[in-house]
Amino acid sequence: MRFPLVPSQAVYFLLPTAMQSSNTSSANDLIVFQLTGEDAQHYAHERIGRALSLEEMECVKKYVEHGMECCTEVVEIAVELAIEQLDLGQ
């Protein structure tokens, strides 16, 4: 069974797993967002019951990259919200 993978599905459904080492030495070393092939394969197994081929994974990568074109705007908003939240908490 094949299903159409559109950019909105790739961005919406392929959420990253929590993978962060507790020995991060500075804020600059912190991984803010990470999406691995394993994450995509996990969703594929849930959705279609099989692993994706290399060709399919290359398409997933392309669609996710396309969906992340607004990444700068997302980061700007996230920074502003974080600053606002911390300012309100003080």
N, CA, C and O atoms as a GROMACS GRO file, in nm:
protein
  360
    1MET      N    1   0.084  -0.119   0.000
    1MET     CA    2   0.000   0.000   0.000
    1MET      C    3   0.088   0.124   0.000
    1MET      O    4   0.175   0.138   0.087
    2ARG      N    5   0.069   0.212  -0.093
    2ARG     CA    6   0.146   0.336  -0.100
    2ARG      C    7   0.054   0.450  -0.063
    2ARG      O    8  -0.067   0.443  -0.085
    3PHE      N    9   0.111   0.555  -0.008
    3PHE     CA   10   0.031   0.672   0.025
    3PHE      C   11   0.104   0.795  -0.024
    3PHE      O   12   0.227   0.797  -0.028
    4PRO      N   13   0.031   0.898  -0.062
    4PRO     CA   14   0.098   1.020  -0.107
    4PRO      C   15   0.156   1.095   0.012
    4PRO      O   16   0.087   1.120   0.111
    5LEU      N   17   0.281   1.131   0.002
    5LEU     CA   18   0.346   1.208   0.107
    5LEU      C   19   0.357   1.351   0.059
    5LEU      O   20   0.430   1.381  -0.036
    6VAL      N   21   0.285   1.438   0.123
    6VAL     CA   22   0.289   1.579   0.087
    6VAL      C   23   0.365   1.653   0.195
    6VAL      O   24   0.374   1.604   0.308
    7PRO      N   25   0.421   1.769   0.165
    7PRO     CA   26   0.501   1.841   0.264
    7PRO      C   27   0.432   1.861   0.398
    7PRO      O   28   0.496   1.848   0.502
    8SER      N   29   0.303   1.891   0.398
    8SER     CA   30   0.237   1.915   0.526
    8SER      C   31   0.236   1.790   0.612
    8SER      O   32   0.248   1.800   0.734
    9GLN      N   33   0.221   1.672   0.552
    9GLN     CA   34   0.225   1.549   0.629
    9GLN      C   35   0.365   1.526   0.684
    9GLN      O   36   0.382   1.486   0.800
   10ALA      N   37   0.465   1.551   0.602
   10ALA     CA   38   0.602   1.528   0.647
   10ALA      C   39   0.634   1.615   0.768
   10ALA      O   40   0.693   1.567   0.864
   11VAL      N   41   0.595   1.740   0.763
   11VAL     CA   42   0.625   1.831   0.873
   11VAL      C   43   0.539   1.800   0.993
   11VAL      O   44   0.587   1.805   1.106
   12TYR      N   45   0.411   1.769   0.972
   12TYR     CA   46   0.319   1.749   1.084
   12TYR      C   47   0.344   1.617   1.155
   12TYR      O   48   0.344   1.612   1.278
   13PHE      N   49   0.365   1.510   1.079
   13PHE     CA   50   0.372   1.379   1.141
   13PHE      C   51   0.511   1.335   1.184
   13PHE      O   52   0.523   1.252   1.275
   14LEU      N   53   0.614   1.386   1.123
   14LEU     CA   54   0.748   1.340   1.156
   14LEU      C   55   0.809   1.427   1.264
   14LEU      O   56   0.896   1.510   1.239
   15LEU      N   57   0.761   1.407   1.384
   15LEU     CA   58   0.808   1.486   1.497
   15LEU      C   59   0.932   1.422   1.556
   15LEU      O   60   0.944   1.299   1.555
   16PRO      N   61   1.026   1.500   1.607
   16PRO     CA   62   1.149   1.444   1.659
   16PRO      C   63   1.127   1.374   1.791
   16PRO      O   64   1.038   1.410   1.869
   17THR      N   65   1.210   1.273   1.816
   17THR     CA   66   1.211   1.209   1.947
   17THR      C   67   1.299   1.291   2.039
   17THR      O   68   1.384   1.368   1.993
   18ALA      N   69   1.280   1.275   2.166
   18ALA     CA   70   1.360   1.351   2.263
   18ALA      C   71   1.497   1.287   2.272
   18ALA      O   72   1.514   1.181   2.333
   19MET      N   73   1.595   1.351   2.212
   19MET     CA   74   1.731   1.298   2.212
   19MET      C   75   1.826   1.411   2.248
   19MET      O   76   1.870   1.485   2.160
   20GLN      N   77   1.858   1.424   2.373
   20GLN     CA   78   1.949   1.530   2.414
   20GLN      C   79   2.035   1.478   2.528
   20GLN      O   80   1.984   1.429   2.629
   21SER      N   81   2.162   1.490   2.512
   21SER     CA   82   2.255   1.449   2.615
   21SER      C   83   2.248   1.546   2.732
   21SER      O   84   2.234   1.667   2.713
   22SER      N   85   2.258   1.493   2.851
   22SER     CA   86   2.252   1.578   2.969
   22SER      C   87   2.386   1.646   2.996
   22SER      O   88   2.396   1.731   3.086
   23ASN      N   89   2.490   1.611   2.920
   23ASN     CA   90   2.620   1.672   2.944
   23ASN      C   91   2.651   1.785   2.846
   23ASN      O   92   2.767   1.807   2.810
   24THR      N   93   2.548   1.857   2.802
   24THR     CA   94   2.566   1.971   2.713
   24THR      C   95   2.647   2.076   2.787
   24THR      O   96   2.612   2.114   2.899
   25SER      N   97   2.754   2.124   2.724
   25SER     CA   98   2.844   2.216   2.793
   25SER      C   99   2.800   2.361   2.786
   25SER      O  100   2.837   2.440   2.873
   26SER      N  101   2.722   2.398   2.686
   26SER     CA  102   2.677   2.537   2.678
   26SER      C  103   2.547   2.545   2.598
   26SER      O  104   2.508   2.449   2.532
   27ALA      N  105   2.481   2.659   2.606
   27ALA     CA  106   2.358   2.680   2.530
   27ALA      C  107   2.382   2.666   2.380
   27ALA      O  108   2.293   2.623   2.307
   28ASN      N  109   2.501   2.701   2.333
   28ASN     CA  110   2.533   2.690   2.191
   28ASN      C  111   2.544   2.545   2.145
   28ASN      O  112   2.529   2.518   2.026
   29ASP      N  113   2.571   2.452   2.236
   29ASP     CA  114   2.584   2.311   2.201
   29ASP      C  115   2.452   2.236   2.204
   29ASP      O  116   2.445   2.122   2.159
   30LEU      N  117   2.348   2.298   2.255
   30LEU     CA  118   2.217   2.234   2.268
   30LEU      C  119   2.155   2.210   2.131
   30LEU      O  120   2.150   2.300   2.048
   31ILE      N  121   2.106   2.088   2.108
   31ILE     CA  122   2.033   2.058   1.985
   31ILE      C  123   1.890   2.104   2.006
   31ILE      O  124   1.821   2.053   2.095
   32VAL      N  125   1.845   2.199   1.926
   32VAL     CA  126   1.711   2.257   1.942
   32VAL      C  127   1.607   2.170   1.874
   32VAL      O  128   1.496   2.154   1.926
   33PHE      N  129   1.639   2.114   1.759
   33PHE     CA  130   1.546   2.029   1.685
   33PHE      C  131   1.626   1.924   1.613
   33PHE      O  132   1.728   1.953   1.552
   34GLN      N  133   1.577   1.800   1.620
   34GLN     CA  134   1.647   1.692   1.551
   34GLN      C  135   1.546   1.594   1.496
   34GLN      O  136   1.455   1.551   1.567
   35LEU      N  137   1.560   1.560   1.372
   35LEU     CA  138   1.474   1.461   1.306
   35LEU      C  139   1.566   1.363   1.238
   35LEU      O  140   1.644   1.400   1.150
   36THR      N  141   1.556   1.238   1.276
   36THR     CA  142   1.645   1.137   1.219
   36THR      C  143   1.569   1.047   1.122
   36THR      O  144   1.446   1.047   1.118
   37GLY      N  145   1.644   0.972   1.046
   37GLY     CA  146   1.584   0.872   0.960
   37GLY      C  147   1.505   0.772   1.041
   37GLY      O  148   1.402   0.722   0.996
   38GLU      N  149   1.552   0.742   1.161
   38GLU     CA  150   1.481   0.650   1.249
   38GLU      C  151   1.342   0.705   1.284
   38GLU      O  152   1.246   0.628   1.291
   39ASP      N  153   1.331   0.836   1.305
   39ASP     CA  154   1.201   0.897   1.333
   39ASP      C  155   1.106   0.877   1.214
   39ASP      O  156   0.990   0.840   1.233
   40ALA      N  157   1.156   0.900   1.094
   40ALA     CA  158   1.074   0.883   0.974
   40ALA      C  159   1.034   0.737   0.957
   40ALA      O  160   0.919   0.707   0.924
   41GLN      N  161   1.129   0.647   0.979
   41GLN     CA  162   1.099   0.504   0.966
   41GLN      C  163   0.996   0.459   1.070
   41GLN      O  164   0.911   0.375   1.040
   42HIS      N  165   1.004   0.513   1.190
   42HIS     CA  166   0.907   0.479   1.295
   42HIS      C  167   0.766   0.516   1.249
   42HIS      O  168   0.673   0.436   1.262
   43TYR      N  169   0.750   0.636   1.197
   43TYR     CA  170   0.620   0.679   1.148
   43TYR      C  171   0.576   0.591   1.030
   43TYR      O  172   0.459   0.553   1.023
   44ALA      N  173   0.667   0.558   0.940
   44ALA     CA  174   0.633   0.474   0.825
   44ALA      C  175   0.581   0.339   0.872
   44ALA      O  176   0.482   0.288   0.819
   45HIS      N  177   0.648   0.280   0.971
   45HIS     CA  178   0.601   0.151   1.024
   45HIS      C  179   0.461   0.163   1.082
   45HIS      O  180   0.378   0.075   1.061
   46GLU      N  181   0.434   0.272   1.154
   46GLU     CA  182   0.301   0.292   1.210
   46GLU      C  183   0.197   0.316   1.101
   46GLU      O  184   0.084   0.267   1.110
   47ARG      N  185   0.235   0.389   0.998
   47ARG     CA  186   0.140   0.431   0.894
   47ARG      C  187   0.118   0.324   0.788
   47ARG      O  188   0.004   0.298   0.751
   48ILE      N  189   0.226   0.262   0.739
   48ILE     CA  190   0.212   0.168   0.627
   48ILE      C  191   0.264   0.028   0.658
   48ILE      O  192   0.256  -0.060   0.573
   49GLY      N  193   0.316   0.008   0.778
   49GLY     CA  194   0.357  -0.126   0.819
   49GLY      C  195   0.487  -0.177   0.760
   49GLY      O  196   0.512  -0.297   0.760
   50ARG      N  197   0.569  -0.087   0.709
   50ARG     CA  198   0.698  -0.129   0.654
   50ARG      C  199   0.796  -0.012   0.659
   50ARG      O  200   0.758   0.102   0.682
   51ALA      N  201   0.922  -0.045   0.637
   51ALA     CA  202   1.026   0.057   0.631
   51ALA      C  203   1.024   0.123   0.493
   51ALA      O  204   0.982   0.062   0.394
   52LEU      N  205   1.068   0.246   0.489
   52LEU     CA  206   1.080   0.318   0.363
   52LEU      C  207   1.210   0.280   0.293
   52LEU      O  208   1.310   0.252   0.358
   53SER      N  209   1.206   0.279   0.161
   53SER     CA  210   1.327   0.255   0.083
   53SER      C  211   1.415   0.380   0.088
   53SER      O  212   1.372   0.486   0.134
   54LEU      N  213   1.538   0.366   0.041
   54LEU     CA  214   1.627   0.480   0.036
   54LEU      C  215   1.568   0.590  -0.053
   54LEU      O  216   1.576   0.708  -0.019
   55GLU      N  217   1.509   0.552  -0.164
   55GLU     CA  218   1.447   0.650  -0.254
   55GLU      C  219   1.333   0.723  -0.183
   55GLU      O  220   1.320   0.845  -0.195
   56GLU      N  221   1.250   0.650  -0.109
   56GLU     CA  222   1.140   0.713  -0.034
   56GLU      C  223   1.194   0.804   0.076
   56GLU      O  224   1.139   0.912   0.099
   57MET      N  225   1.301   0.762   0.143
   57MET     CA  226   1.361   0.845   0.247
   57MET      C  227   1.418   0.974   0.189
   57MET      O  228   1.411   1.079   0.252
   58GLU      N  229   1.474   0.967   0.070
   58GLU     CA  230   1.524   1.088   0.004
   58GLU      C  231   1.408   1.184  -0.025
   58GLU      O  232   1.425   1.305  -0.014
   59CYS      N  233   1.293   1.130  -0.063
   59CYS     CA  234   1.174   1.215  -0.084
   59CYS      C  235   1.129   1.277   0.047
   59CYS      O  236   1.096   1.395   0.052
   60VAL      N  237   1.127   1.198   0.154
   60VAL     CA  238   1.088   1.250   0.285
   60VAL      C  239   1.181   1.365   0.323
   60VAL      O  240   1.135   1.470   0.367
   61LYS      N  241   1.311   1.344   0.305
   61LYS     CA  242   1.408   1.449   0.338
   61LYS      C  243   1.380   1.576   0.259
   61LYS      O  244   1.382   1.685   0.314
   62LYS      N  245   1.352   1.561   0.130
   62LYS     CA  246   1.323   1.676   0.046
   62LYS      C  247   1.197   1.748   0.094
   62LYS      O  248   1.196   1.871   0.102
   63TYR      N  249   1.092   1.673   0.125
   63TYR     CA  250   0.966   1.735   0.167
   63TYR      C  251   0.980   1.803   0.304
   63TYR      O  252   0.923   1.910   0.325
   64VAL      N  253   1.054   1.743   0.395
   64VAL     CA  254   1.075   1.806   0.525
   64VAL      C  255   1.156   1.934   0.508
   64VAL      O  256   1.122   2.036   0.566
   65GLU      N  257   1.262   1.928   0.428
   65GLU     CA  258   1.340   2.049   0.402
   65GLU      C  259   1.252   2.158   0.341
   65GLU      O  260   1.265   2.275   0.377
   66HIS      N  261   1.165   2.120   0.250
   66HIS     CA  262   1.073   2.217   0.189
   66HIS      C  263   0.982   2.276   0.296
   66HIS      O  264   0.957   2.397   0.298
   67GLY      N  265   0.932   2.192   0.385
   67GLY     CA  266   0.844   2.239   0.491
   67GLY      C  267   0.913   2.326   0.593
   67GLY      O  268   0.849   2.406   0.662
   68MET      N  269   1.044   2.312   0.605
   68MET     CA  270   1.120   2.389   0.704
   68MET      C  271   1.174   2.520   0.647
   68MET      O  272   1.254   2.586   0.713
   69GLU      N  273   1.132   2.558   0.529
   69GLU     CA  274   1.179   2.684   0.471
   69GLU      C  275   1.143   2.804   0.557
   69GLU      O  276   1.209   2.908   0.551
   70CYS      N  277   1.039   2.791   0.637
   70CYS     CA  278   1.000   2.901   0.725
   70CYS      C  279   1.069   2.890   0.861
   70CYS      O  280   1.026   2.953   0.958
   71CYS      N  281   1.174   2.811   0.870
   71CYS     CA  282   1.245   2.785   0.995
   71CYS      C  283   1.289   2.913   1.065
   71CYS      O  284   1.278   2.923   1.187
   72THR      N  285   1.338   3.010   0.990
   72THR     CA  286   1.384   3.135   1.051
   72THR      C  287   1.271   3.203   1.126
   72THR      O  288   1.290   3.250   1.238
   73GLU      N  289   1.154   3.208   1.066
   73GLU     CA  290   1.038   3.269   1.131
   73GLU      C  291   1.000   3.192   1.257
   73GLU      O  292   0.967   3.253   1.359
   74VAL      N  293   1.003   3.061   1.252
   74VAL     CA  294   0.970   2.978   1.368
   74VAL      C  295   1.070   3.003   1.480
   74VAL      O  296   1.029   3.016   1.596
   75VAL      N  297   1.198   3.010   1.449
   75VAL     CA  298   1.300   3.035   1.550
   75VAL      C  299   1.282   3.173   1.611
   75VAL      O  300   1.291   3.189   1.733
   76GLU      N  301   1.256   3.274   1.528
   76GLU     CA  302   1.234   3.410   1.580
   76GLU      C  303   1.118   3.413   1.679
   76GLU      O  304   1.129   3.471   1.786
   77ILE      N  305   1.008   3.350   1.643
   77ILE     CA  306   0.891   3.347   1.731
   77ILE      C  307   0.923   3.271   1.859
   77ILE      O  308   0.885   3.315   1.968
   78ALA      N  309   0.992   3.158   1.849
   78ALA     CA  310   1.027   3.079   1.967
   78ALA      C  311   1.116   3.158   2.062
   78ALA      O  312   1.098   3.151   2.183
   79VAL      N  313   1.212   3.232   2.008
   79VAL     CA  314   1.300   3.314   2.092
   79VAL      C  315   1.219   3.422   2.162
   79VAL      O  316   1.235   3.443   2.282
   80GLU      N  317   1.134   3.490   2.089
   80GLU     CA  318   1.051   3.596   2.148
   80GLU      C  319   0.961   3.539   2.258
   80GLU      O  320   0.947   3.601   2.363
   81LEU      N  321   0.899   3.423   2.235
   81LEU     CA  322   0.812   3.363   2.336
   81LEU      C  323   0.891   3.320   2.460
   81LEU      O  324   0.843   3.337   2.572
   82ALA      N  325   1.010   3.266   2.439
   82ALA     CA  326   1.094   3.224   2.552
   82ALA      C  327   1.133   3.344   2.638
   82ALA      O  328   1.126   3.339   2.760
   83ILE      N  329   1.174   3.452   2.571
   83ILE     CA  330   1.213   3.573   2.643
   83ILE      C  331   1.092   3.629   2.719
   83ILE      O  332   1.104   3.666   2.836
   84GLU      N  333   0.978   3.634   2.653
   84GLU     CA  334   0.856   3.685   2.716
   84GLU      C  335   0.816   3.601   2.837
   84GLU      O  336   0.782   3.655   2.942
   85GLN      N  337   0.822   3.469   2.823
   85GLN     CA  338   0.785   3.380   2.932
   85GLN      C  339   0.879   3.397   3.051
   85GLN      O  340   0.834   3.402   3.165
   86LEU      N  341   1.006   3.406   3.025
   86LEU     CA  342   1.102   3.420   3.134
   86LEU      C  343   1.091   3.558   3.199
   86LEU      O  344   1.107   3.570   3.321
   87ASP      N  345   1.064   3.661   3.120
   87ASP     CA  346   1.044   3.796   3.175
   87ASP      C  347   0.922   3.801   3.265
   87ASP      O  348   0.924   3.868   3.369
   88LEU      N  349   0.815   3.732   3.227
   88LEU     CA  350   0.693   3.732   3.306
   88LEU      C  351   0.711   3.654   3.437
   88LEU      O  352   0.646   3.683   3.537
   89GLY      N  353   0.802   3.556   3.435
   89GLY     CA  354   0.824   3.474   3.554
   89GLY      C  355   0.911   3.541   3.659
   89GLY      O  356   0.919   3.492   3.772
   90GLN      N  357   0.975   3.651   3.625
   90GLN     CA  358   1.065   3.716   3.721
   90GLN      C  359   0.995   3.818   3.805
   90GLN      O  360   1.058   3.881   3.891
   0.00000   0.00000   0.00000
